[in-house]
Amino acid sequence: MRDISVLGAGAFGTALAITLARSGAAVTLWARNADHAAAMQSERVNQLRLADASFPPNLRVTDKLTDCAGSETVLLAVPMQKIAGFLTDNGSVLDGKAIVACCKGVDLATGLGPTATIKKACPNSEAAILTGPSFAIDIARGLPTALTLACQNAGAAAHLQSQLSTDTLRLYRTTDTLGAELGGALKNVIAIACGVAIGAGLGESARAAVMTRGYAEIQRLAGKMGARSETLAGLSGFGDLTLTCTSEKSRNFSFGLSLGRAEPFDAGKTVEGAATARAVARLAKTQGVEMPITTVVAAVLDQKITITDAVAALLSRPLKEE
């Protein structure tokens, strides 16, 4: 029987644990909070994050990381900005395992993506990332979902693809971890911008323009850094961009929607795109890549400009060929 641990009991980690257990794997779900872990183990549901999806019998919940020591494969469902600290504290327990990041973003402090952050802390581990167009509730309900599994080691990628695919969760593999990471990270920034456009009443045509020109920004930066164009055209790039920019289930889009409407947003929800916008704006500058949408999103978030100013800045840019 496959033995898999999922570290992080947010909605996405819980959903992955449920679907993998439903497929017959022995799954251990680790939660940071002992009371939360005990409640999930007893009630067989994550009332805080995914109340509509019950746990299969072969899914156990713990707050003790040592309970995950026997798993060959570990899914790291921890927010991007917390991965480095988590691995600094717990890398000795995880080093040597296959560690699959299940988050999207760029570390604000280091500028590294998930797999590089994993390799830095756990040099003997096989680092991979699982990313693409998906909502936790869809995965947990067993609705058909396709994702990208990226790992630089082609053999390890094929093994993980076999380990983690289920009847309803279809994984496509690639060795282009950089492309998969950048597509997944940057689309969150564009989703915030799309949310702002709709929230501010700029219309569907404006959203389509932001999505299209945002995709051009993603291609420019990723191409400059060595990512493959076919990766960006796949699930982890164009696919994820499409889903995240068009649904209010997306936390990043909903966050932008609140910004555009000048309404408060639930501070308890993780919005990876906010930190990513700031990190990527700096990265683009050092790479010499023009990313106007990302730049204005970061400036709006830092309250350096208003949304009205941001729109004016984008519309007043020099005319150019597409």
PECOR-V580359 format. One record per helix or strand. SS is the DSSP state (hx for helix, st for strand). FROM is the first residue (numbers start at 1). TO is the last residue. If there is no record, write none. Layout:
BEGIN
SS,FROM,TO ; SS,FROM,TO
END
This chain:
BEGIN
st,3,7 ; hx,11,22 ; st,26,30 ; hx,34,43 ; st,45,46 ; st,50,54 ; st,59,62 ; hx,65,68 ; st,73,76 ; hx,80,94 ; st,98,101 ; hx,114,121 ; st,126,131 ; hx,136,140 ; st,145,151 ; hx,154,164 ; st,169,174 ; hx,177,199 ; hx,204,225 ; hx,229,232 ; hx,235,244 ; hx,251,261 ; hx,272,287 ; hx,292,301 ; hx,307,315
END
